[in-house]
Amino acid sequence: MIQNAKTVDSIPEAKPLETAEAHVTAFSHDGRGVARIDGKAVFIEGALPGETVRFRYRERRKRYDTGEVAEILEPSPDRATPPCPHYGTCGGCDLQHLRPEAQIRAKQEIVAAQLEHLGKVKPESWLAPVTGPVLGYRRRARLGVRLVPSEGRVVIGFRQRNKSFLTNLDTCLVLEPKVSALLPALRSLIGELSCPNRIPQIEVAVGSSAAALVFRHLVPLTEDDRERLAAFGEHNDIRIYLQPSRPDSIAPLWPVAPEPLSYRIPAFDVEIRFEPADFIQINDAVNAATVEQAINLLELAPTDNVLDLFCGLGNFTLPLARQSGRVLGVEGEAGLVRRARANAELNRITNVEFISADLYKESSGPSWGDFKPDKLLLDPPRGGAIEAIKMLAEPLPSRIVYVSCYPATLARDSEYLVNALGYRFAAAGVMDMFPQTSHVETMALFVRP
């Protein structure tokens, strides 16, 4: 079992049962309540702003302490009863104790604080939040699998909160309902295989009309194993894939030649096909609304050249092409570029081009060559887009929409766009892609004066 290493400023942990009382005044970026005791910050898991709580110390450090709620003395009016029976043990969600409307407000406050404190910037206005279903929305997941010999059972679920063990899930209320309902049967299925201790994970991928499970296996499966897995897929009408090694080894087991998984973006009449291990946005409804909002903010003209960086499968690129003159999508992973080109053909979109390039290496010239964008869309991973932004050259795009999954790197990149390149930070807003969790996605609009 891997233990978390202590940082250099750690001092010995508090006694396990040591408790204290505190009034919580704020949220941290990861959804913990923040209080101060004798001027020292304490991050309290399970506590909400405005509450008075008794908490149990978990760790003492020189600059701050951490703890967990032991008793709510004065609850917040925003406190909710978590709907999930596994909440508090499972680490998949961390905000079910906060009403969904209050989750949105808290996430906007977190984004605003990070922008101001880390980037020294603030938007001129806030966009209405993009929201969707708060349960049953998760169409991508990676479920851990463990055989626990001492208990004589297979465990399937997400990691426990603050621990390396797995939560044995009977249901998952944020997971797509069809897959959630299969969790007990999946435990039985793994237990019947010849190698239940060599199946470390099951990847979940759900499209608009079909769902798939990818079984990672560390040793070859027997013919009986394969027959059991195929029969499970056929009985439950769910596609079964096997992954013996790296992601590019994934291959279908049942059906033998399945149709590609896909989802639609209705406002632009676009269908996106994807492989089970491909990155797609986790929340279908919020993704569709996010694409629509991004395109509205760019104020596209029929003659505009649009650059889409970190374009993936074409989630934004193809809808952009429906509204503009020419679009170039740039993506680092060659396999995604190939599938993005296939998606363009599928949708009969001809005014788009996709290229593969490393967007994290600044070079003597931009990876998109002589393409001069009138508008720019950025949708980077957690590391942000600073290297790609620094490749921009005059004439700069008149409008930039930045879709961020990590407020800290958005703050850093916003500071550069505003103070180095002279953009106005015109607007920002949150998209609730991951309800019931502290994860927050943000859309920001930058306008060239």
SULHUDA-V93768 format. One record per pair of residues at least 4 apart in sequence whose ideal C-beta (glycine too) atoms are under 6 Angstrom apart, sorted by the first residue. I is the first residue (numbers start at 1). GAP is how many residues later the second one is. D is the distance in Angstrom with one decimal. If there is no record, write none. Layout:
I/GAP/D + I/GAP/D
This chain:
1/163/5.3 + 6/4/4.0 + 9/52/5.8 + 9/53/4.8 + 10/51/5.8 + 11/49/5.7 + 13/46/5.3 + 14/4/4.6 + 14/43/3.6 + 14/46/5.1 + 18/39/4.9 + 19/35/5.5 + 19/37/5.2 + 19/51/5.5 + 21/33/5.2 + 22/13/3.7 + 22/15/5.8 + 23/29/5.0 + 24/9/3.9 + 24/11/4.9 + 24/23/4.6 + 24/25/5.5 + 24/27/4.9 + 26/8/4.3 + 26/23/5.6 + 27/22/5.8 + 27/79/5.1 + 28/4/4.6 + 28/6/5.4 + 28/15/5.4 + 29/81/5.3 + 30/408/5.2 + 31/63/4.9 + 31/64/5.4 + 31/407/3.0 + 32/11/4.4 + 32/12/5.9 + 32/13/5.2 + 33/11/4.5 + 33/14/2.9 + 33/15/5.7 + 35/7/4.9 + 36/5/5.9 + 37/5/5.7 + 41/23/4.4 + 42/23/4.6 + 42/25/5.9 + 43/23/5.0 + 44/11/4.8 + 44/23/4.9 + 45/23/4.5 + 46/22/5.9 + 46/23/3.8 + 47/4/5.7 + 47/6/4.9 + 47/22/5.2 + 48/28/4.2 + 48/31/5.8 + 50/26/4.6 + 51/23/5.9 + 51/24/5.9 + 51/25/4.9 + 52/21/4.4 + 52/22/4.0 + 53/16/5.3 + 53/19/5.7 + 54/16/4.9 + 54/17/4.2 + 55/12/4.2 + 55/14/5.4 + 55/15/5.7 + 56/11/5.7 + 56/12/5.5 + 56/14/4.7 + 57/10/4.9 + 58/8/4.7 + 58/9/5.2 + 58/10/5.9 + 59/7/4.7 + 60/5/5.1 + 75/4/4.7 + 78/20/5.8 + 78/21/5.0 + 78/24/3.8 + 80/19/4.7 + 82/5/3.8 + 82/14/3.7 + 82/15/5.5 + 83/90/5.8 + 84/89/4.7 + 86/4/4.2 + 86/81/5.6 + 86/83/5.9 + 87/9/4.8 + 89/71/5.6 + 89/78/5.3 + 90/68/5.4 + 90/77/3.9 + 91/67/5.7 + 91/68/4.9 + 91/69/5.7 + 91/70/4.1 + 92/66/4.0 + 93/343/4.3 + 93/344/5.4 + 94/343/5.8 + 94/344/5.4 + 95/8/5.3 + 95/341/5.5 + 95/342/5.9 + 95/343/5.7 + 96/340/5.0 + 98/4/5.1 + 98/5/5.2 + 100/34/4.7 + 104/25/4.9 + 104/328/5.9 + 107/323/4.9 + 107/333/4.2 + 108/322/5.1 + 111/296/4.9 + 111/319/5.9 + 111/331/5.2 + 113/4/5.7 + 114/4/5.3 + 114/293/3.9 + 114/294/5.8 + 114/297/4.9 + 115/4/5.2 + 115/6/5.5 + 115/7/5.9 + 115/296/4.9 + 116/6/5.5 + 118/290/5.8 + 118/293/3.8 + 119/292/3.4 + 119/295/4.8 + 119/296/4.0 + 121/293/4.9 + 121/294/5.6 + 121/297/5.3 + 121/304/5.3 + 123/302/5.0 + 123/304/5.3 + 123/305/3.9 + 124/302/5.5 + 125/302/4.9 + 126/303/5.8 + 127/300/5.4 + 127/302/2.8 + 129/301/5.0 + 130/156/5.7 + 130/159/4.8 + 130/160/5.5 + 130/301/4.0 + 131/301/4.9 + 132/151/5.8 + 132/153/3.5 + 132/154/4.2 + 133/4/4.7 + 134/301/4.0 + 135/38/5.0 + 136/41/4.9 + 137/146/4.7 + 138/36/4.8 + 138/37/4.9 + 138/144/5.7 + 139/37/5.4 + 139/67/3.9 + 139/145/5.9 + 140/65/6.0 + 140/142/5.0 + 141/34/5.9 + 141/63/4.3 + 142/59/5.7 + 142/61/5.5 + 143/13/5.5 + 143/59/4.6 + 144/22/4.7 + 144/57/5.7 + 145/11/5.4 + 145/54/5.0 + 145/55/5.9 + 145/56/5.8 + 146/9/4.8 + 146/20/5.4 + 147/7/5.5 + 147/49/4.6 + 147/50/4.1 + 148/5/5.8 + 148/7/5.7 + 154/33/4.8 + 154/36/4.6 + 154/37/4.7 + 154/42/5.7 + 155/11/4.8 + 155/13/4.4 + 156/27/6.0 + 156/30/5.6 + 156/31/5.4 + 157/9/4.9 + 157/10/4.1 + 157/11/5.7 + 157/12/3.7 + 158/9/5.8 + 160/5/4.9 + 160/7/5.1 + 169/14/5.3 + 170/14/6.0 + 171/9/5.3 + 172/8/4.7 + 174/262/5.7 + 175/4/5.4 + 175/5/4.4 + 176/30/4.6 + 178/33/5.9 + 179/25/5.4 + 182/4/5.5 + 189/43/5.3 + 190/6/5.1 + 190/9/5.6 + 191/5/5.4 + 192/36/6.0 + 193/32/4.9 + 194/28/4.9 + 194/31/5.5 + 195/24/5.2 + 198/20/4.3 + 198/21/4.7 + 199/18/5.5 + 200/16/5.5 + 201/15/4.7 + 202/11/5.5 + 202/13/5.8 + 203/11/3.8 + 205/7/4.8 + 205/56/6.0 + 205/71/4.1 + 206/5/4.4 + 207/54/3.6 + 207/55/5.0 + 207/56/5.5 + 208/55/4.8 + 208/56/5.8 + 210/51/6.0 + 211/27/5.1 + 212/27/4.0 + 212/29/5.9 + 212/64/4.7 + 213/25/6.0 + 213/27/5.9 + 214/27/4.3 + 214/29/5.3 + 214/36/5.8 + 214/62/5.0 + 215/27/5.7 + 216/27/4.6 + 217/4/5.7 + 221/4/3.8 + 221/5/5.4 + 229/11/5.2 + 229/24/5.8 + 230/23/5.5 + 230/24/4.0 + 233/5/5.4 + 233/7/3.7 + 233/21/4.1 + 234/20/5.9 + 239/19/5.2 + 240/13/4.5 + 240/14/4.6 + 241/9/5.3 + 241/11/5.4 + 241/35/5.5 + 242/9/6.0 + 242/11/5.2 + 243/6/5.8 + 243/7/4.7 + 244/5/5.2 + 245/4/4.4 + 247/30/4.6 + 250/27/5.7 + 252/6/5.3 + 260/13/4.1 + 261/13/5.5 + 262/9/5.4 + 262/11/4.5 + 263/9/5.6 + 263/21/5.9 + 264/7/5.3 + 265/5/4.5 + 265/23/5.3 + 265/26/5.5 + 265/54/5.7 + 267/25/4.9 + 268/51/3.8 + 268/54/4.8 + 270/48/4.7 + 270/49/5.4 + 270/77/5.5 + 272/41/5.5 + 272/71/5.6 + 273/70/5.9 + 274/4/4.2 + 274/6/5.5 + 274/39/5.7 + 279/33/5.9 + 281/6/3.9 + 283/4/6.0 + 283/150/4.8 + 286/4/6.0 + 286/145/5.6 + 286/147/5.0 + 290/141/5.0 + 291/25/5.9 + 291/28/5.3 + 294/107/4.8 + 295/24/6.0 + 295/28/5.9 + 297/104/5.2 + 297/148/4.9 + 298/77/4.8 + 298/101/5.4 + 298/103/5.5 + 300/4/5.2 + 300/23/4.4 + 300/24/4.6 + 302/23/5.9 + 303/22/4.6 + 304/20/4.3 + 304/21/5.5 + 304/70/4.4 + 304/71/5.5 + 305/21/5.0 + 305/68/5.3 + 305/69/5.1 + 306/14/5.0 + 306/18/4.9 + 306/21/4.7 + 306/69/4.8 + 307/21/5.4 + 307/66/3.6 + 307/69/5.0 + 308/8/5.4 + 308/9/4.5 + 308/21/4.5 + 308/69/4.8 + 309/21/5.2 + 309/50/5.9 + 309/69/5.3 + 309/79/5.2 + 310/69/4.9 + 310/70/4.7 + 311/6/4.7 + 311/18/3.3 + 311/20/4.8 + 312/19/5.9 + 312/24/5.3 + 313/23/5.7 + 313/26/5.5 + 313/27/5.2 + 314/4/4.4 + 314/26/4.1 + 314/29/4.8 + 316/4/5.8 + 316/61/5.4 + 317/10/5.6 + 317/12/3.9 + 317/35/6.0 + 318/29/5.8 + 318/31/5.6 + 320/4/5.8 + 320/7/4.9 + 321/6/4.4 + 321/28/4.9 + 321/30/5.3 + 321/31/4.3 + 326/25/5.3 + 327/25/4.6 + 328/25/5.3 + 328/40/5.7 + 328/43/5.0 + 329/25/4.5 + 330/25/5.6 + 330/27/5.3 + 330/38/5.7 + 331/5/5.1 + 331/6/5.1 + 332/26/5.6 + 332/27/5.9 + 334/22/4.7 + 337/17/4.9 + 337/19/4.5 + 340/14/4.6 + 341/13/5.2 + 344/5/4.8 + 344/8/5.2 + 357/10/3.4 + 359/29/4.5 + 360/27/5.0 + 362/25/5.1 + 362/28/5.6 + 366/25/4.1 + 373/24/4.9 + 375/22/5.4 + 375/24/5.0 + 376/21/4.1 + 376/24/4.6 + 377/24/5.1 + 378/7/4.8 + 378/24/4.6 + 379/24/4.3 + 380/4/5.5 + 380/5/4.2 + 382/23/6.0 + 382/24/4.2 + 384/25/2.9 + 384/29/5.1 + 385/4/5.4 + 385/28/5.6 + 386/27/5.2 + 389/24/6.0 + 392/4/5.8 + 396/52/5.7 + 398/50/4.8 + 399/48/5.7 + 400/46/4.2 + 401/44/5.8 + 402/42/4.5 + 403/40/5.5 + 404/6/3.8 + 404/38/4.6 + 405/36/5.2 + 410/4/5.9 + 410/32/5.7 + 415/4/5.7 + 416/4/4.7 + 417/4/5.3 + 417/6/4.6 + 417/29/5.1 + 418/5/5.7 + 418/7/5.4 + 423/23/3.9 + 423/25/5.9 + 424/23/4.7 + 426/19/4.6 + 426/21/4.6 + 427/18/4.4 + 428/16/4.5 + 429/14/5.5 + 430/10/5.6 + 430/12/5.6 + 431/10/4.4 + 433/8/4.6 + 434/5/4.1
